[in-house]
């Protein structure tokens, strides 16, 4: 994750969350704005609400998804975490919600001492992603939210993303150079291990994800995800990167938080340069201020 280009602006934009403010009249009831960082992963929004909210989802939201995966390789089973950040433009029509999603970044934890980097260029290669059949049961605290199926397809052109078999090799005509680096699929960088200078791994990957949660605060939805996940390794610059492995989604330990970030209804405002829009640079620069990354726990995968 790149360094903050203007930490002072970020802290200023979040500072209103660190103290109590006078509550505005609201259908959602009394509000406070007290935000502290948690230590077990997630945002620090448990200690109070962030604004009084508005009676619609319309506007700009940020989804942070912490996905737990179990990786089995060479007889070892470990937990690997993937934390993704997505900008979402919401449009609500009664109960139905359309989501225009932009994946800004994907951050991966180490597996067996190896650090895999998912470049932002690769993460953002999967654009746009439109979900038209999400819905909410209301807009107040306690109301439910269920997304339509989000399809994340990287490095492969599939006619039917949910049922089609993944390509097994780089010469499959469905494989595409999604990140434009001259290699098949997308390129992940793997570093770590004594004497290991690192290697590049070329993959095709797909996921189908559904999110179900509840308005815990007027501008905050929390819940869990269900993920179907598949990955094909298409080649690598070293054998280290193509060691046989099996990756499965560990749904009981995956979670997400969906928060409004456009300043409406007293929410966070991540328009750091005040140009009227919020982009991935502003999201990625703010992520470490909004999310505490937990350590993987191999026992959650039976390791």
RODO-2510 file (C-alpha; in nm, 4 decimals, decimal comma):
residues 303
     n   res          X          Y          Z
     1     x     0,0000     0,0000     0,0000
     2     x     0,1480     0,3317    -0,0969
     3     x     0,2229     0,6026     0,1541
     4     x    -0,0269     0,8721     0,2387
     5     x     0,0326     1,1709     0,0216
     6     x    -0,1320     1,4039     0,2660
     7     x    -0,1798     1,2527     0,6110
     8     x    -0,2770     1,5860     0,7633
     9     x    -0,5759     1,6197     0,5316
    10     x    -0,6869     1,2652     0,6071
    11     x    -0,6656     1,3149     0,9807
    12     x    -0,8520     1,6415     0,9505
    13     x    -1,1292     1,4725     0,7528
    14     x    -1,1649     1,2075     1,0231
    15     x    -1,1160     1,4354     1,3239
    16     x    -1,4859     1,5059     1,3646
    17     x    -1,5299     1,1396     1,4560
    18     x    -1,3124     1,1694     1,7643
    19     x    -1,5425     1,3874     1,9708
    20     x    -1,9067     1,4206     2,0618
    21     x    -2,1158     1,6594     1,8530
    22     x    -2,4594     1,8037     1,8935
    23     x    -2,7104     1,5667     1,7385
    24     x    -2,9174     1,6873     1,4457
    25     x    -3,2863     1,5981     1,4328
    26     x    -3,3129     1,2573     1,2677
    27     x    -3,5502     0,9676     1,2184
    28     x    -3,2648     0,7455     1,3320
    29     x    -3,2584     0,8751     1,6898
    30     x    -2,9761     1,0220     1,9019
    31     x    -2,6293     0,9986     1,7507
    32     x    -2,2710     1,0295     1,8656
    33     x    -1,9521     1,0426     1,6611
    34     x    -1,6792     0,8667     1,8543
    35     x    -1,4439     0,6539     1,6466
    36     x    -1,1467     0,4573     1,7768
    37     x    -0,9250     0,2017     1,6062
    38     x    -0,9915    -0,1609     1,6959
    39     x    -0,7183    -0,4208     1,7333
    40     x    -0,8791    -0,7384     1,6017
    41     x    -0,9346    -0,6272     1,2456
    42     x    -1,2024    -0,4007     1,1061
    43     x    -1,2964    -0,0384     1,1505
    44     x    -1,3167     0,1509     1,4770
    45     x    -1,6807     0,2448     1,4423
    46     x    -1,8209     0,0415     1,7307
    47     x    -1,8123     0,3186     1,9881
    48     x    -2,0701     0,5385     1,8213
    49     x    -2,2517     0,6412     1,5073
    50     x    -2,0972     0,8476     1,2315
    51     x    -2,3669     1,0964     1,1498
    52     x    -2,7447     1,0947     1,1459
    53     x    -2,7776     0,9402     0,7992
    54     x    -3,0235     1,0140     0,5197
    55     x    -3,3251     0,8053     0,4113
    56     x    -3,1648     0,6715     0,0918
    57     x    -2,8570     0,4787    -0,0203
    58     x    -2,7939     0,7284    -0,3017
    59     x    -2,4348     0,8480    -0,2990
    60     x    -2,0798     0,7186    -0,2606
    61     x    -1,9921     0,4280    -0,0317
    62     x    -1,6775     0,2336     0,0498
    63     x    -1,6858    -0,1434     0,0911
    64     x    -1,3992    -0,3079     0,2782
    65     x    -1,4106    -0,6857     0,2470
    66     x    -1,1911    -0,9078     0,4622
    67     x    -1,2045    -1,2503     0,3015
    68     x    -1,0659    -1,5511     0,4835
    69     x    -0,9222    -1,8241     0,2606
    70     x    -0,7703    -2,1585     0,3496
    71     x    -0,4594    -2,2487     0,1520
    72     x    -0,3394    -2,6085     0,1465
    73     x     0,0070    -2,6734     0,0031
    74     x     0,2697    -2,9396     0,0659
    75     x     0,0498    -3,0923     0,3344
    76     x     0,0154    -2,7669     0,5285
    77     x    -0,3092    -2,5742     0,5752
    78     x    -0,2942    -2,2029     0,6555
    79     x    -0,5288    -1,9057     0,6627
    80     x    -0,4695    -1,6323     0,4078
    81     x    -0,6542    -1,3009     0,4286
    82     x    -0,7493    -1,0783     0,1393
    83     x    -0,8651    -0,7246     0,2190
    84     x    -1,0195    -0,5416    -0,0763
    85     x    -1,1431    -0,1830    -0,0982
    86     x    -1,4183    -0,0893    -0,3424
    87     x    -1,5702     0,2468    -0,4326
    88     x    -1,9429     0,2112    -0,4896
    89     x    -2,1896     0,4557    -0,6405
    90     x    -2,5296     0,3620    -0,5010
    91     x    -2,8646     0,4385    -0,6643
    92     x    -3,1732     0,3340    -0,4707
    93     x    -3,5247     0,2913    -0,6131
    94     x    -3,7552     0,1990    -0,3235
    95     x    -3,6073    -0,1375    -0,2125
    96     x    -3,3863    -0,2045    -0,5149
    97     x    -3,0302    -0,0729    -0,5215
    98     x    -2,7953    -0,0456    -0,8184
    99     x    -2,4249    -0,0570    -0,7333
   100     x    -2,1556     0,0728    -0,9692
   101     x    -1,8388    -0,0746    -0,8183
   102     x    -1,4722     0,0079    -0,8702
   103     x    -1,2122    -0,2165    -0,7068
   104     x    -0,9370     0,0137    -0,5803
   105     x    -0,6950    -0,2271    -0,4124
   106     x    -0,6478    -0,5821    -0,2879
   107     x    -0,4096    -0,6483     0,0016
   108     x    -0,2909    -1,0023     0,0786
   109     x    -0,1316    -1,1468     0,3909
   110     x     0,1761    -1,3690     0,3894
   111     x     0,1386    -1,7419     0,3290
   112     x     0,4162    -1,9683     0,4594
   113     x     0,6446    -1,6670     0,4878
   114     x     0,5825    -1,5550     0,1305
   115     x     0,4353    -1,2129     0,0591
   116     x     0,2181    -1,1847    -0,2501
   117     x     0,1464    -0,8406    -0,3940
   118     x    -0,1708    -0,7808    -0,5952
   119     x    -0,0747    -0,4649    -0,7907
   120     x    -0,3363    -0,1916    -0,8000
   121     x    -0,3116    -0,1977    -1,1802
   122     x    -0,4216    -0,5608    -1,1729
   123     x    -0,6981    -0,4980    -0,9181
   124     x    -0,8345    -0,2089    -1,1209
   125     x    -0,8196    -0,4077    -1,4468
   126     x    -1,1559    -0,5610    -1,3554
   127     x    -1,3760    -0,2616    -1,4366
   128     x    -1,6550    -0,1750    -1,4416
   129     x    -1,8574    -0,4010    -1,2148
   130     x    -2,2287    -0,3233    -1,2054
   131     x    -2,4722    -0,4984    -0,9703
   132     x    -2,8335    -0,4096    -1,0396
   133     x    -3,0219    -0,6409    -0,8036
   134     x    -2,9076    -0,5491    -0,4541
   135     x    -3,1786    -0,4484    -0,2087
   136     x    -3,2428    -0,3067     0,1363
   137     x    -3,5379    -0,3574     0,3691
   138     x    -3,5089     0,0026     0,4875
   139     x    -3,2573     0,2760     0,5607
   140     x    -3,2633     0,2982     0,9383
   141     x    -3,0643     0,1153     1,2044
   142     x    -3,1532    -0,2545     1,2010
   143     x    -3,2599    -0,2647     0,8360
   144     x    -3,1170    -0,5426     0,6214
   145     x    -2,8956    -0,5284     0,3112
   146     x    -2,8308    -0,8018     0,0556
   147     x    -2,6156    -0,7515    -0,2508
   148     x    -2,6612    -0,9118    -0,5864
   149     x    -2,3816    -1,1436    -0,6958
   150     x    -2,0547    -0,9605    -0,7533
   151     x    -1,8453    -1,1291    -1,0216
   152     x    -1,4723    -1,0605    -1,0031
   153     x    -1,3012    -1,2007    -1,3122
   154     x    -0,9291    -1,1496    -1,3694
   155     x    -0,7187    -1,2544    -1,6673
   156     x    -0,9806    -1,4659    -1,8423
   157     x    -1,2778    -1,4021    -2,0712
   158     x    -1,5586    -1,6372    -1,9683
   159     x    -1,8934    -1,6678    -2,1434
   160     x    -2,0578    -1,7899    -1,8240
   161     x    -1,8502    -1,6867    -1,5225
   162     x    -2,0431    -1,9030    -1,2747
   163     x    -2,0465    -2,2375    -1,4572
   164     x    -1,7615    -2,2419    -1,7063
   165     x    -1,4428    -2,4337    -1,6326
   166     x    -1,1335    -2,2230    -1,5705
   167     x    -0,8485    -2,2437    -1,8238
   168     x    -0,5726    -2,4855    -1,7306
   169     x    -0,2863    -2,3305    -1,9305
   170     x    -0,1713    -2,0028    -2,0795
   171     x    -0,2506    -2,1053    -2,4385
   172     x    -0,6220    -2,1319    -2,3734
   173     x    -0,7845    -1,8732    -2,6058
   174     x    -0,9924    -1,7403    -2,3174
   175     x    -0,6814    -1,6199    -2,1331
   176     x    -0,6222    -1,2459    -2,1733
   177     x    -0,3473    -1,0061    -2,0673
   178     x    -0,5707    -0,8141    -1,8289
   179     x    -0,3073    -0,5832    -1,6809
   180     x    -0,1259    -0,5096    -2,0093
   181     x     0,2198    -0,6293    -1,9064
   182     x     0,2730    -0,8744    -2,1915
   183     x     0,2107    -1,1811    -1,9730
   184     x    -0,0979    -1,4052    -1,9623
   185     x    -0,3709    -1,3307    -1,7114
   186     x    -0,2615    -1,0942    -1,4343
   187     x     0,0789    -1,0840    -1,2692
   188     x     0,1265    -1,1228    -0,8946
   189     x     0,4641    -1,0589    -0,7293
   190     x     0,5823    -1,3106    -0,4681
   191     x     0,8600    -1,2166    -0,2241
   192     x     1,0072    -1,3726     0,0883
   193     x     1,1945    -1,6741     0,2063
   194     x     1,5643    -1,6961     0,2853
   195     x     1,7748    -1,6493    -0,0277
   196     x     1,4656    -1,5903    -0,2406
   197     x     1,4798    -1,2860    -0,4641
   198     x     1,1158    -1,3179    -0,5518
   199     x     0,9270    -1,4286    -0,8592
   200     x     0,6272    -1,3374    -1,0708
   201     x     0,3196    -1,5587    -1,0912
   202     x     0,0720    -1,5354    -1,3780
   203     x    -0,2835    -1,6286    -1,2869
   204     x    -0,6441    -1,6317    -1,4004
   205     x    -0,8926    -1,5898    -1,1187
   206     x    -1,2636    -1,5605    -1,0615
   207     x    -1,4862    -1,5089    -0,7621
   208     x    -1,8600    -1,4816    -0,7127
   209     x    -1,9473    -1,2980    -0,3920
   210     x    -2,2702    -1,2106    -0,2146
   211     x    -2,2803    -0,9762     0,0850
   212     x    -2,5546    -0,9839     0,3508
   213     x    -2,5583    -0,7421     0,6421
   214     x    -2,7437    -0,4970     0,8632
   215     x    -2,7409    -0,1222     0,9214
   216     x    -2,5592    -0,1067     1,2548
   217     x    -2,5298     0,2720     1,2245
   218     x    -2,7077     0,5111     0,9866
   219     x    -2,4022     0,5292     0,7586
   220     x    -2,2587     0,1851     0,8292
   221     x    -2,3571    -0,1678     0,7255
   222     x    -2,1785    -0,4711     0,8681
   223     x    -2,2152    -0,8330     0,7696
   224     x    -2,0681    -1,1468     0,6184
   225     x    -1,9950    -1,2719     0,2716
   226     x    -2,0360    -1,5959     0,0789
   227     x    -1,7707    -1,6536    -0,1871
   228     x    -1,7109    -1,9020    -0,4646
   229     x    -1,3430    -1,8803    -0,5593
   230     x    -1,1253    -2,0406    -0,8282
   231     x    -0,7726    -1,9678    -0,9489
   232     x    -0,5516    -2,1111    -1,2236
   233     x    -0,1741    -2,0615    -1,2183
   234     x    -0,0713    -2,0049    -1,5811
   235     x     0,3029    -1,9875    -1,5276
   236     x     0,5769    -1,8243    -1,3232
   237     x     0,9344    -1,7054    -1,3413
   238     x     1,0409    -1,9575    -1,0716
   239     x     0,9127    -2,2958    -0,9599
   240     x     0,8496    -2,1471    -0,6137
   241     x     0,5468    -1,9699    -0,7516
   242     x     0,3828    -2,2756    -0,9042
   243     x     0,3925    -2,5126    -0,6071
   244     x     0,0678    -2,7162    -0,6039
   245     x    -0,1896    -2,5599    -0,3752
   246     x    -0,5612    -2,5564    -0,3102
   247     x    -0,7418    -2,2365    -0,2108
   248     x    -1,0935    -2,2424    -0,0641
   249     x    -1,3074    -1,9633     0,0766
   250     x    -1,3484    -1,9764     0,4554
   251     x    -1,6870    -1,8030     0,4687
   252     x    -1,7595    -1,8245     0,8444
   253     x    -1,4603    -1,5985     0,9107
   254     x    -1,5097    -1,3490     0,6271
   255     x    -1,6729    -1,0129     0,6894
   256     x    -1,7365    -0,6757     0,5284
   257     x    -1,8143    -0,3195     0,6246
   258     x    -1,9952    -0,0822     0,3923
   259     x    -1,9749     0,2844     0,4910
   260     x    -2,0928     0,6085     0,3343
   261     x    -1,7953     0,8333     0,2522
   262     x    -1,9432     1,1340     0,0686
   263     x    -2,0207     1,3498     0,3731
   264     x    -2,3979     1,3178     0,3406
   265     x    -2,5904     1,2720     0,6630
   266     x    -2,2814     1,3463     0,8710
   267     x    -2,0805     1,0602     0,7225
   268     x    -1,7078     1,0509     0,6558
   269     x    -1,6009     1,2607     0,3581
   270     x    -1,3054     1,1160     0,1659
   271     x    -1,3040     1,3880    -0,1002
   272     x    -0,9638     1,4887     0,0319
   273     x    -0,8760     1,7346    -0,2449
   274     x    -1,2260     1,8905    -0,2487
   275     x    -1,2698     1,8431    -0,6232
   276     x    -1,6232     1,7073    -0,5911
   277     x    -1,5352     1,3433    -0,6566
   278     x    -1,3796     1,0551    -0,4639
   279     x    -1,1305     0,8358    -0,6475
   280     x    -0,9235     0,5248    -0,5763
   281     x    -0,6166     0,7267    -0,4784
   282     x    -0,8144     0,8902    -0,1985
   283     x    -0,9556     0,5533    -0,0899
   284     x    -0,6174     0,3778    -0,0900
   285     x    -0,4479     0,6672     0,0894
   286     x    -0,7131     0,6480     0,3643
   287     x    -0,7409     0,2717     0,4051
   288     x    -0,4922     0,2286     0,6879
   289     x    -0,6767     0,5032     0,8806
   290     x    -1,0068     0,3173     0,8435
   291     x    -0,9113    -0,0470     0,8798
   292     x    -0,6962    -0,2492     1,1178
   293     x    -0,5569    -0,5593     0,9504
   294     x    -0,5716    -0,8691     1,1703
   295     x    -0,3127    -1,1464     1,1688
   296     x    -0,4044    -1,4764     0,9987
   297     x    -0,5034    -1,7577     1,2339
   298     x    -0,4221    -2,1010     1,0947
   299     x    -0,6460    -2,2694     1,3517
   300     x    -0,9466    -2,1262     1,1640
   301     x    -0,8479    -2,3560     0,8778
   302     x    -0,7681    -2,6550     1,0950
   303     x    -0,3947    -2,5824     1,0674
***
